[in-house]
Amino acid sequence: MTIDSTSSPTSNINASSSMSAPPSTASSRPQQVHIPFNELRTLLEQIFVRHGTSAQVAAVLADNCASAQRDGAQSHGVFRMAGYVSTLQSGWVDGKAVPVVEDKAPGFLSVDAANGFAQPAFFAAKDQLIAKARANGIALLAIQGSHHFAALWPDVEPLAREGLVALTVVNSMACVVPSGGRRALFGTNPIAFAAPRANGDPVVFDLATSATAHGDIQLAARAGHAVPHGYGVDKEGKDTTDPKEILEGGALLPFGGEHGAHKGSALSMMVELLAAALTGGNFSFEFDWSQHPGAQSPYTGQLIIAIDPAFSSGNNFAERCETLVQSMADAGQTRQPGARRYEQRVRSMAHGVPVDADRWAQLQQLAGIADA
């Protein structure tokens, strides 16, 4: 483990002049430690098991969370651990649930997560999904009865590394006002996509259909930073740059801004239909966690689609993808989808995963390590 005093990678929340903190000096920046990836993952496993998951569930969740931190996804990395623990302690989720996989049709798998987390449910069916896609050209996996508040790109990137084109959607808790609406109805409802390239890492994107991710609003609130206009509204439905007002009775807005929010809203509706109506999961507004104080994970559904491009007339898909990526670069796009994550991954694996020192101490305490 190494220590430095550089600040953590910034999120996509930009502080506005009205609420931003005074310019920081090197001495005021959060001190960081750099943790070997396997050490971080092992510690997270210990936390999960200590707070009520099975060893099998802990391994899947820890790898997912540690991978997000490794790749610089601050809003879905170790920041989420307190929420996982709180949710487990509330009794809202079953940390020892055993997913039930059902083979519905040649191209259709269904998984009942049994009130457990979605990641172990996906892991239980992943190999069958890949096999079905390769046998039939396309396959989908419908997960219901699941809890999910992690990043989505870890679900699709491995499929692309198997040569498949992958798409996944998941809905969440009602925290986004539909275009023209008066109250929160949709979740942040992210969409993630991955495609193999001939000469590089897969093209991967993972984006919320809201103006920004809910986790980024939480990070901004904790840091005392403002968010840009158009990200959310307060409890009166008025535009606000205060993340606390968005979280405390307010709501996020769909992406697209003043003249394009209907586009983000339409995509969010699509995610509700694919991730909830099609899978048998709850819509973002349908579950009630009021009897479980401390619960933070939405109880909804997820859909994953895998396509084998070898069946198409363009069976040189990876080469075609490479051509498009290079053409995008030639057109002036300086950063390709997923590139920043890959760059941070290389740094993290070489020098250790950066974690704020105070959060590392909190993680050790959650793991029950003495003198943390």
Secondary structure as UniProt FT lines:
FT   STRAND          2..4
FT   TURN            17..19
FT   HELIX           26..28
FT   STRAND          32..35
FT   HELIX           37..50
FT   TURN            51..52
FT   HELIX           55..70
FT   TURN            71..72
FT   HELIX           74..76
FT   HELIX           78..80
FT   HELIX           81..90
FT   TURN            95..96
FT   STRAND          100..105
FT   TURN            106..107
FT   STRAND          108..117
FT   HELIX           118..136
FT   STRAND          138..147
FT   HELIX           153..161
FT   TURN            162..163
FT   STRAND          165..170
FT   TURN            179..180
FT   STRAND          191..195
FT   STRAND          203..207
FT   HELIX           214..223
FT   TURN            229..230
FT   STRAND          232..233
FT   TURN            235..236
FT   STRAND          239..240
FT   HELIX           243..247
FT   TURN            248..249
FT   STRAND          251..252
FT   TURN            255..256
FT   HELIX           257..272
FT   HELIX           273..277
FT   TURN            278..280
FT   TURN            284..286
FT   TURN            290..291
FT   TURN            293..294
FT   STRAND          299..307
FT   HELIX           309..311
FT   HELIX           317..330
FT   TURN            331..332
FT   TURN            337..338
FT   HELIX           339..351
FT   STRAND          353..356
FT   HELIX           357..366
FT   TURN            367..368
FT   TURN            370..371
//
